[in-house]
């Protein structure tokens, strides 16, 4: 009888050990699954942050900065501009402009690009040489000749410039009491 009790005690201890081992293995599996979920979530967040950063860089990589707009010949607009710092070079054909105005209560627009299409002269450097490519760190000029949204005394027009696939610039053209040659509107 004594040997039987001893064997029964050993069987109970073995059963408790096997149960503890099963619980331990289950805890390791749960921890492994939790770690995999955390790693996957961190990786997804990193990818989203990188994509957002790249999109922001693309938007700013070709942004036009308008330095001034001056009236010439009483209805033309002489625009001095440059690419924003850190921009990539942009071809003049990819720089689009749009002027919007409130023509008698109805919205009107003029449009073109900086390569001379529409009512525009081609983008030129400060020596007057026409440039097919606009480079960062250099100042350029272009003359816009709006057919519909002509400068009008005591009026406001909006100049929008989009460069390449991203950079978007918005400027308000404020015409004062006169629209004479040399009036600065920005």
ZAMARGU-4260 file (C-alpha; in steps of 0.2 Angstrom, whole numbers, plus 5000, padded with zeros to 4 digits):
<rodrens>
0) 5000/5000/5000 | 5014/5012/5004 | 5021/5010/4986 | 5004/5013/4979 | 5003/5030/4988
5) 5020/5035/4983 | 5016/5031/4965 | 4999/5041/4966 | 5009/5056/4974 | 5021/5056/4959
10) 5007/5055/4947 | 4999/5071/4955 | 5015/5080/4955 | 5018/5075/4936 | 5001/5081/4932
15) 5004/5098/4940 | 5020/5100/4931 | 5013/5096/4914 | 4999/5108/4917 | 5011/5122/4922
20) 5021/5118/4906 | 5005/5120/4896 | 5001/5136/4904 | 5019/5142/4901 | 5019/5137/4883
25) 5002/5146/4880 | 5009/5162/4888 | 5024/5162/4876 | 5012/5160/4861 | 5001/5174/4867
30) 5017/5185/4870 | 5023/5181/4852 | 5007/5185/4844 | 5006/5202/4854 | 5024/5206/4849
35) 5020/5202/4831 | 5005/5214/4831 | 5015/5228/4839 | 5029/5226/4826 | 5017/5226/4812
40) 5008/5241/4819 | 5024/5251/4821 | 5030/5246/4803 | 5013/5252/4796 | 5015/5269/4806
45) 5033/5271/4799 | 5027/5268/4781 | 5013/5281/4783 | 5024/5294/4790 | 5037/5291/4776
50) 5023/5292/4763 | 5017/5308/4771 | 5034/5316/4771 | 5037/5311/4753 | 5021/5319/4748
55) 5025/5335/4757 | 5042/5336/4749 | 5034/5333/4732 | 5022/5347/4735 | 5035/5359/4740
60) 5049/5353/4728 | 5042/5364/4714 | 5033/5379/4723 | 5034/5396/4715 | 5037/5411/4726
65) 5030/5427/4718 | 5041/5441/4723 | 5032/5455/4715 | 5018/5459/4702 | 5019/5476/4693
70) 5007/5484/4680 | 5015/5487/4663 | 5006/5495/4648 | 4991/5498/4659 | 4984/5480/4657
75) 4999/5468/4657 | 5006/5461/4673 | 5025/5459/4675 | 5028/5445/4687 | 5045/5442/4696
80) 5046/5425/4703 | 5058/5411/4709 | 5057/5393/4715 | 5056/5391/4734 | 5072/5386/4742
85) 5076/5367/4740 | 5065/5365/4725 | 5070/5354/4710 | 5072/5362/4693 | 5055/5364/4683
90) 5052/5366/4665 | 5043/5382/4661 | 5029/5372/4651 | 5024/5364/4668 | 5021/5381/4677
95) 5003/5385/4674 | 4995/5402/4679 | 4977/5407/4682 | 4969/5424/4685 | 4951/5424/4692
100) 4941/5440/4693 | 4923/5445/4696 | 4918/5452/4680 | 4901/5460/4682 | 4895/5448/4695
105) 4901/5433/4685 | 4917/5424/4688 | 4930/5425/4674 | 4947/5418/4671 | 4963/5420/4661
110) 4976/5406/4659 | 4992/5401/4652 | 5009/5394/4656 | 5026/5401/4659 | 5033/5395/4642
115) 5023/5408/4632 | 5007/5398/4629 | 4991/5408/4631 | 4993/5427/4634 | 5010/5426/4641
120) 5028/5430/4637 | 5040/5416/4640 | 5049/5415/4657 | 5066/5425/4656 | 5080/5427/4668
125) 5085/5444/4674 | 5095/5447/4658 | 5080/5445/4647 | 5085/5428/4641 | 5071/5416/4638
130) 5073/5400/4649 | 5065/5383/4646 | 5070/5377/4663 | 5067/5387/4679 | 5081/5383/4692
135) 5081/5386/4711 | 5091/5401/4718 | 5088/5411/4702 | 5075/5425/4699 | 5064/5425/4683
140) 5051/5436/4675 | 5036/5433/4665 | 5024/5445/4657 | 5005/5440/4658 | 4993/5449/4646
145) 4976/5445/4653 | 4962/5447/4640 | 4947/5445/4652 | 4953/5450/4669 | 4962/5466/4665
150) 4968/5477/4679 | 4954/5488/4685 | 4955/5502/4697 | 4949/5498/4715 | 4947/5480/4711
155) 4955/5463/4716 | 4960/5448/4706 | 4967/5432/4711 | 4983/5425/4704 | 4986/5406/4706
160) 5002/5398/4700 | 5004/5379/4700 | 5021/5372/4696 | 5024/5354/4690 | 5015/5341/4700
165) 5014/5350/4716 | 5018/5368/4722 | 5003/5379/4722 | 5004/5398/4725 | 4990/5410/4728
170) 4992/5429/4727 | 4979/5443/4728 | 4982/5456/4716 | 4976/5473/4724 | 4973/5487/4711
175) 4972/5504/4720 | 4964/5520/4713 | 4974/5519/4697 | 4981/5506/4686 | 4995/5515/4678
180) 5012/5509/4672 | 5023/5504/4686 | 5010/5501/4699 | 5015/5487/4711 | 5000/5476/4715
185) 5009/5463/4726
</rodrens>
